Amino acid sequence: MQGSFGTVDVWKGSGLFWVFTDTLNGLDRIDPQGIRRRLTNHFSKVLQLMSGLIDERLKEREMANRENVDVLDALLNISPEEIDRNHIEHLYLDLFVAGTDTTSNTLEWAMAELLKNPHTLEKAQKELAQVIGRGKLVDEADVAQLPYLQCIVKEALRLHPPVSLLIPRKVEEDVELCGYTVPKGSQVLVNVWAIGRDSGIWENPLDFKPERFWESEIDVRGRDFELIPFGAGRRICPGLPLAISMIPVALGSLINTFNWKLHGGIAPNDLDMDEKFGITLAKAQPLLAIPTPVQL
């Protein structure tokens, strides 16, 4: 590929790398839509908030009021020559921005798919009832004993990855891939949304079918490129451990402690599953469901 931009075929024809070469770099200086200007303002406010939290923590440490040590304490204990305050503020900015709606979106998609597929919801509730008892909250230690719940989370991440295009990569040297030449300095966007819906990889890819993972060793930790909602390699999402521990806990607790029905008497097959593409993948119409506490 020698040109302003192009695509590189990766997964047997439908999963794509989107490659942009340096010829588009002039647009980032023009900022025709004013996006950079607005984001700079918003990010400045968030950085001020992070700075205030660090000041508060430093005062607590001076007064010896810290009983527990968390990530911020660990970062502040590192020598300023290795990681200074500016680095800490921007690290927290990255974590804050990346984790604002990705987890909640995934949880909403998983709930929507379960309500659209009542037989799957019933099967998950049956597993929860057998393992921890109906009406109880799910604890993190319980997740290992709930394989079907884990399959549901994997399937939700396959069909509805939190970020459709992974964080951009940049090519360090000229690379030839699938008959295309990707020039040095090109920006590469990995289309995980397309990979998750590739019929060459997945049978009936548009169907929500957690059973496809039942006896499969495919995981979301970046080792299996068929399913990389968090990316892979050294730039894998740092929030992966939190997400894969918290999403099953939250989802399992919701479906085990409540019975659910769609708002307005909507039939499961009529549930709107349209997507709204942006930096993250959200439902075009928010999920409206009515919970009823489980009678113990």
DRENDO-1510 file (C-alpha; in Angstrom, 1 decimal, always signed):
<recs>
REC; n; res; u; v; w
REC; 1; MET; +0.0; +0.0; +0.0 .
REC; 2; GLN; +1.6; +3.2; -1.2 .
REC; 3; GLY; -0.8; +6.1; -0.7 .
REC; 4; SER; -2.6; +8.4; +1.7 .
REC; 5; PHE; -4.4; +5.5; +3.5 .
REC; 6; GLY; -5.5; +1.9; +3.0 .
REC; 7; THR; -6.7; -1.3; +4.6 .
REC; 8; VAL; -4.8; -4.4; +5.3 .
REC; 9; ASP; -6.7; -7.7; +5.2 .
REC; 10; VAL; -6.0; -9.7; +8.4 .
REC; 11; TRP; -8.7; -12.2; +9.4 .
REC; 12; LYS; -9.6; -14.0; +6.2 .
REC; 13; GLY; -11.3; -11.1; +4.6 .
REC; 14; SER; -13.4; -9.2; +7.2 .
REC; 15; GLY; -11.3; -8.2; +10.2 .
REC; 16; LEU; -9.3; -5.2; +9.3 .
REC; 17; PHE; -6.3; -3.2; +10.2 .
REC; 18; TRP; -6.9; +0.4; +9.2 .
REC; 19; VAL; -3.7; +2.0; +8.3 .
REC; 20; PHE; -3.1; +5.8; +8.0 .
REC; 21; THR; +0.2; +7.1; +6.7 .
REC; 22; ASP; +2.0; +10.3; +7.5 .
REC; 23; THR; +0.3; +12.1; +4.6 .
REC; 24; LEU; -2.7; +12.8; +6.9 .
REC; 25; ASN; -0.6; +14.3; +9.7 .
REC; 26; GLY; -1.4; +17.9; +8.5 .
REC; 27; LEU; -5.0; +17.5; +9.7 .
REC; 28; ASP; -4.0; +17.3; +13.4 .
REC; 29; ARG; -2.4; +20.7; +13.2 .
REC; 30; ILE; -5.4; +22.3; +11.5 .
REC; 31; ASP; -8.0; +20.9; +14.0 .
REC; 32; PRO; -10.9; +21.7; +11.6 .
REC; 33; GLN; -13.6; +20.5; +14.0 .
REC; 34; GLY; -12.2; +22.1; +17.2 .
REC; 35; ILE; -12.0; +18.8; +18.9 .
REC; 36; ARG; -8.5; +19.3; +20.2 .
REC; 37; ARG; -9.4; +22.7; +21.6 .
REC; 38; ARG; -12.4; +21.4; +23.5 .
REC; 39; LEU; -10.6; +18.3; +24.7 .
REC; 40; THR; -7.7; +20.4; +26.0 .
REC; 41; ASN; -10.1; +22.4; +28.2 .
REC; 42; HIS; -11.8; +19.2; +29.5 .
REC; 43; PHE; -8.5; +17.4; +30.2 .
REC; 44; SER; -7.2; +20.5; +32.0 .
REC; 45; LYS; -10.1; +20.3; +34.4 .
REC; 46; VAL; -9.6; +16.6; +35.1 .
REC; 47; LEU; -5.8; +17.2; +35.7 .
REC; 48; GLN; -6.7; +19.9; +38.2 .
REC; 49; LEU; -8.9; +17.4; +40.0 .
REC; 50; MET; -6.1; +14.8; +40.0 .
REC; 51; SER; -3.7; +17.4; +41.3 .
REC; 52; GLY; -6.0; +18.2; +44.2 .
REC; 53; LEU; -6.3; +14.5; +45.1 .
REC; 54; ILE; -2.6; +14.1; +45.1 .
REC; 55; ASP; -2.2; +17.2; +47.4 .
REC; 56; GLU; -4.8; +15.7; +49.7 .
REC; 57; ARG; -3.0; +12.4; +49.9 .
REC; 58; LEU; +0.4; +14.1; +50.5 .
REC; 59; LYS; -1.1; +15.9; +53.5 .
REC; 60; GLU; -2.5; +12.7; +54.9 .
REC; 61; ARG; +0.9; +11.1; +54.6 .
REC; 62; GLU; +2.5; +14.0; +56.4 .
REC; 63; MET; +0.0; +13.6; +59.2 .
REC; 64; ALA; +0.5; +9.8; +59.3 .
REC; 65; ASN; -3.2; +9.3; +58.7 .
REC; 66; ARG; -2.7; +6.6; +56.1 .
REC; 67; GLU; -3.6; +3.1; +57.3 .
REC; 68; ASN; -4.0; +1.4; +53.9 .
REC; 69; VAL; -1.7; +1.6; +50.9 .
REC; 70; ASP; -3.2; +1.9; +47.5 .
REC; 71; VAL; -1.9; +2.5; +44.0 .
REC; 72; LEU; -1.4; +6.3; +44.5 .
REC; 73; ASP; +0.7; +5.6; +47.6 .
REC; 74; ALA; +2.8; +3.1; +45.7 .
REC; 75; LEU; +3.4; +5.7; +42.9 .
REC; 76; LEU; +4.3; +8.4; +45.4 .
REC; 77; ASN; +6.8; +6.1; +47.0 .
REC; 78; ILE; +8.7; +5.8; +43.8 .
REC; 79; SER; +11.7; +8.1; +43.3 .
REC; 80; PRO; +10.8; +11.4; +41.5 .
REC; 81; GLU; +13.6; +10.7; +39.1 .
REC; 82; GLU; +11.8; +7.6; +37.9 .
REC; 83; ILE; +8.2; +8.9; +37.9 .
REC; 84; ASP; +7.4; +12.5; +38.9 .
REC; 85; ARG; +4.1; +14.1; +39.8 .
REC; 86; ASN; +3.4; +15.1; +36.2 .
REC; 87; HIS; +3.6; +11.5; +35.2 .
REC; 88; ILE; +1.3; +10.4; +38.0 .
REC; 89; GLU; -1.3; +13.0; +37.1 .
REC; 90; HIS; -1.3; +11.9; +33.5 .
REC; 91; LEU; -1.4; +8.2; +34.3 .
REC; 92; TYR; -4.5; +8.8; +36.4 .
REC; 93; LEU; -5.9; +10.9; +33.6 .
REC; 94; ASP; -5.5; +7.9; +31.2 .
REC; 95; LEU; -7.1; +5.5; +33.7 .
REC; 96; PHE; -10.0; +7.9; +34.4 .
REC; 97; VAL; -10.8; +8.6; +30.8 .
REC; 98; ALA; -10.4; +4.9; +29.7 .
REC; 99; GLY; -12.5; +3.5; +32.5 .
REC; 100; THR; -15.3; +6.1; +32.7 .
REC; 101; ASP; -17.9; +4.2; +30.5 .
REC; 102; THR; -16.2; +1.1; +29.2 .
REC; 103; THR; -17.2; -1.1; +32.1 .
REC; 104; SER; -20.7; +0.3; +32.4 .
REC; 105; ASN; -21.2; -0.1; +28.6 .
REC; 106; THR; -20.1; -3.7; +28.7 .
REC; 107; LEU; -22.4; -4.4; +31.6 .
REC; 108; GLU; -25.3; -2.7; +29.8 .
REC; 109; TRP; -24.7; -4.8; +26.6 .
REC; 110; ALA; -24.5; -8.0; +28.6 .
REC; 111; MET; -27.8; -7.2; +30.4 .
REC; 112; ALA; -29.4; -6.3; +27.1 .
REC; 113; GLU; -28.3; -9.6; +25.5 .
REC; 114; LEU; -29.6; -11.6; +28.4 .
REC; 115; LEU; -32.9; -9.9; +28.4 .
REC; 116; LYS; -33.1; -10.4; +24.6 .
REC; 117; ASN; -32.2; -14.1; +25.1 .
REC; 118; PRO; -34.3; -15.3; +28.1 .
REC; 119; HIS; -33.1; -18.9; +27.8 .
REC; 120; THR; -29.6; -17.7; +28.4 .
REC; 121; LEU; -30.6; -15.6; +31.3 .
REC; 122; GLU; -32.5; -18.6; +32.8 .
REC; 123; LYS; -29.4; -20.8; +32.4 .
REC; 124; ALA; -27.2; -18.3; +34.1 .
REC; 125; GLN; -29.6; -17.8; +37.0 .
REC; 126; LYS; -29.8; -21.6; +37.4 .
REC; 127; GLU; -26.0; -21.8; +37.7 .
REC; 128; LEU; -25.9; -19.0; +40.2 .
REC; 129; ALA; -28.6; -20.7; +42.3 .
REC; 130; GLN; -26.7; -24.0; +42.3 .
REC; 131; VAL; -23.3; -22.4; +43.2 .
REC; 132; ILE; -24.1; -19.6; +45.6 .
REC; 133; GLY; -27.8; -19.7; +46.2 .
REC; 134; ARG; -30.6; -17.6; +44.7 .
REC; 135; GLY; -30.8; -14.0; +45.8 .
REC; 136; LYS; -27.2; -13.7; +47.1 .
REC; 137; LEU; -24.6; -11.2; +45.9 .
REC; 138; VAL; -21.7; -12.6; +43.9 .
REC; 139; ASP; -18.3; -12.3; +45.5 .
REC; 140; GLU; -15.1; -12.1; +43.5 .
REC; 141; ALA; -14.1; -15.5; +44.9 .
REC; 142; ASP; -17.2; -17.0; +43.4 .
REC; 143; VAL; -16.5; -16.2; +39.8 .
REC; 144; ALA; -14.1; -19.1; +39.3 .
REC; 145; GLN; -17.0; -21.5; +40.1 .
REC; 146; LEU; -19.3; -19.8; +37.6 .
REC; 147; PRO; -18.0; -20.9; +34.2 .
REC; 148; TYR; -21.2; -20.1; +32.3 .
REC; 149; LEU; -21.2; -16.5; +33.7 .
REC; 150; GLN; -17.7; -16.1; +32.5 .
REC; 151; CYS; -18.8; -17.4; +29.0 .
REC; 152; ILE; -21.5; -14.7; +29.0 .
REC; 153; VAL; -19.0; -12.0; +29.7 .
REC; 154; LYS; -16.6; -13.2; +26.9 .
REC; 155; GLU; -19.5; -13.4; +24.4 .
REC; 156; ALA; -20.6; -9.8; +25.4 .
REC; 157; LEU; -17.0; -8.6; +24.8 .
REC; 158; ARG; -16.8; -10.4; +21.5 .
REC; 159; LEU; -20.0; -8.9; +20.1 .
REC; 160; HIS; -19.7; -5.5; +21.8 .
REC; 161; PRO; -16.1; -4.6; +22.5 .
REC; 162; PRO; -15.8; -1.5; +24.7 .
REC; 163; VAL; -13.6; +0.2; +22.1 .
REC; 164; SER; -14.3; -0.8; +18.5 .
REC; 165; LEU; -10.9; +0.4; +17.3 .
REC; 166; LEU; -8.0; -0.3; +19.7 .
REC; 167; ILE; -5.7; +2.4; +20.8 .
REC; 168; PRO; -3.6; +3.4; +17.7 .
REC; 169; ARG; -0.2; +1.8; +17.1 .
REC; 170; LYS; +2.6; +3.3; +15.0 .
REC; 171; VAL; +4.8; +1.2; +12.7 .
REC; 172; GLU; +8.5; +1.6; +13.6 .
REC; 173; GLU; +9.8; +0.3; +10.2 .
REC; 174; ASP; +8.5; -0.6; +6.8 .
REC; 175; VAL; +6.5; -3.8; +7.0 .
REC; 176; GLU; +5.0; -6.1; +4.3 .
REC; 177; LEU; +1.8; -7.7; +5.4 .
REC; 178; CYS; -0.6; -9.7; +3.3 .
REC; 179; GLY; +0.8; -8.2; +0.1 .
REC; 180; TYR; +0.6; -4.6; +1.3 .
REC; 181; THR; +3.5; -2.4; +2.3 .
REC; 182; VAL; +2.9; -0.5; +5.5 .
REC; 183; PRO; +5.3; +2.4; +5.6 .
REC; 184; LYS; +7.3; +3.4; +8.6 .
REC; 185; GLY; +5.5; +5.9; +10.8 .
REC; 186; SER; +2.0; +4.7; +9.7 .
REC; 187; GLN; -0.7; +4.8; +12.3 .
REC; 188; VAL; -2.5; +1.4; +12.7 .
REC; 189; LEU; -6.0; +1.0; +14.1 .
REC; 190; VAL; -7.1; -2.6; +14.9 .
REC; 191; ASN; -10.8; -3.1; +14.2 .
REC; 192; VAL; -11.7; -5.6; +17.0 .
REC; 193; TRP; -15.4; -5.0; +16.2 .
REC; 194; ALA; -15.0; -6.6; +12.8 .
REC; 195; ILE; -12.8; -9.4; +14.1 .
REC; 196; GLY; -15.4; -10.4; +16.6 .
REC; 197; ARG; -18.0; -10.6; +13.8 .
REC; 198; ASP; -15.9; -12.4; +11.3 .
REC; 199; SER; -17.7; -15.5; +9.9 .
REC; 200; GLY; -14.3; -17.0; +9.0 .
REC; 201; ILE; -13.5; -17.2; +12.7 .
REC; 202; TRP; -16.9; -17.5; +14.5 .
REC; 203; GLU; -19.8; -19.7; +13.6 .
REC; 204; ASN; -23.0; -17.6; +13.3 .
REC; 205; PRO; -21.1; -14.6; +14.6 .
REC; 206; LEU; -24.1; -12.3; +15.0 .
REC; 207; ASP; -25.8; -14.7; +17.4 .
REC; 208; PHE; -25.3; -14.2; +21.2 .
REC; 209; LYS; -24.2; -17.7; +22.1 .
REC; 210; PRO; -22.1; -18.0; +25.3 .
REC; 211; GLU; -21.9; -21.8; +24.7 .
REC; 212; ARG; -19.3; -21.2; +22.0 .
REC; 213; PHE; -16.8; -20.6; +24.9 .
REC; 214; TRP; -17.9; -23.5; +27.1 .
REC; 215; GLU; -15.0; -25.9; +26.1 .
REC; 216; SER; -12.8; -23.3; +24.5 .
REC; 217; GLU; -9.5; -22.0; +25.9 .
REC; 218; ILE; -9.9; -18.7; +24.1 .
REC; 219; ASP; -9.5; -15.9; +26.6 .
REC; 220; VAL; -9.6; -12.0; +26.6 .
REC; 221; ARG; -6.1; -11.5; +28.1 .
REC; 222; GLY; -4.4; -10.8; +24.8 .
REC; 223; ARG; -3.0; -14.2; +23.9 .
REC; 224; ASP; -5.8; -15.2; +21.5 .
REC; 225; PHE; -6.1; -12.7; +18.6 .
REC; 226; GLU; -9.7; -13.8; +17.8 .
REC; 227; LEU; -10.8; -12.1; +21.0 .
REC; 228; ILE; -8.7; -9.0; +22.0 .
REC; 229; PRO; -11.2; -6.4; +23.4 .
REC; 230; PHE; -8.4; -5.1; +25.7 .
REC; 231; GLY; -5.7; -5.2; +23.1 .
REC; 232; ALA; -2.5; -7.3; +23.4 .
REC; 233; GLY; +1.2; -7.0; +24.0 .
REC; 234; ARG; +2.9; -4.3; +26.0 .
REC; 235; ARG; +0.2; -1.8; +25.3 .
REC; 236; ILE; -2.6; -4.0; +26.6 .
REC; 237; CYS; -5.3; -2.1; +28.6 .
REC; 238; PRO; -4.1; -1.6; +32.2 .
REC; 239; GLY; -7.7; -1.9; +33.4 .
REC; 240; LEU; -8.0; -5.5; +32.2 .
REC; 241; PRO; -7.6; -7.1; +35.7 .
REC; 242; LEU; -10.2; -4.8; +37.2 .
REC; 243; ALA; -12.7; -5.3; +34.3 .
REC; 244; ILE; -12.5; -9.1; +34.2 .
REC; 245; SER; -13.0; -9.3; +38.0 .
REC; 246; MET; -15.7; -6.6; +38.4 .
REC; 247; ILE; -17.9; -7.3; +35.4 .
REC; 248; PRO; -18.8; -10.9; +36.3 .
REC; 249; VAL; -19.4; -9.8; +39.9 .
REC; 250; ALA; -21.7; -6.9; +39.0 .
REC; 251; LEU; -23.5; -8.9; +36.2 .
REC; 252; GLY; -24.0; -12.0; +38.4 .
REC; 253; SER; -25.2; -9.9; +41.3 .
REC; 254; LEU; -27.8; -8.1; +39.2 .
REC; 255; ILE; -29.3; -11.3; +37.7 .
REC; 256; ASN; -29.1; -13.3; +40.9 .
REC; 257; THR; -30.7; -10.8; +43.3 .
REC; 258; PHE; -33.4; -9.5; +40.9 .
REC; 259; ASN; -35.9; -10.7; +38.4 .
REC; 260; TRP; -36.0; -8.5; +35.3 .
REC; 261; LYS; -38.5; -7.5; +32.7 .
REC; 262; LEU; -38.2; -5.0; +29.9 .
REC; 263; HIS; -39.8; -1.6; +30.4 .
REC; 264; GLY; -43.1; -0.9; +28.6 .
REC; 265; GLY; -43.9; -4.6; +28.0 .
REC; 266; ILE; -41.4; -4.8; +25.1 .
REC; 267; ALA; -41.0; -8.4; +23.8 .
REC; 268; PRO; -37.4; -9.7; +23.9 .
REC; 269; ASN; -37.2; -10.0; +20.2 .
REC; 270; ASP; -38.2; -6.3; +19.8 .
REC; 271; LEU; -35.4; -4.9; +22.0 .
REC; 272; ASP; -33.4; -2.2; +20.2 .
REC; 273; MET; -29.8; -3.4; +19.9 .
REC; 274; ASP; -28.6; -0.7; +17.6 .
REC; 275; GLU; -25.1; +0.6; +18.3 .
REC; 276; LYS; -23.8; +4.1; +18.7 .
REC; 277; PHE; -20.2; +4.3; +17.5 .
REC; 278; GLY; -17.8; +6.7; +19.2 .
REC; 279; ILE; -14.6; +6.4; +21.1 .
REC; 280; THR; -16.5; +3.7; +23.0 .
REC; 281; LEU; -19.3; +1.4; +21.8 .
REC; 282; ALA; -22.6; +2.3; +23.4 .
REC; 283; LYS; -26.2; +1.4; +22.9 .
REC; 284; ALA; -28.0; +3.8; +20.6 .
REC; 285; GLN; -31.1; +3.6; +23.0 .
REC; 286; PRO; -30.3; +3.0; +26.7 .
REC; 287; LEU; -31.5; -0.2; +28.2 .
REC; 288; LEU; -34.7; +0.3; +30.2 .
REC; 289; ALA; -35.5; -2.7; +32.5 .
REC; 290; ILE; -37.5; -3.1; +35.6 .
REC; 291; PRO; -36.1; -5.1; +38.5 .
REC; 292; THR; -38.1; -7.1; +41.1 .
REC; 293; PRO; -36.3; -8.3; +44.2 .
REC; 294; VAL; -36.0; -12.1; +44.4 .
REC; 295; GLN; -38.3; -13.5; +47.1 .
REC; 296; LEU; -36.1; -15.7; +49.4 .
</recs>
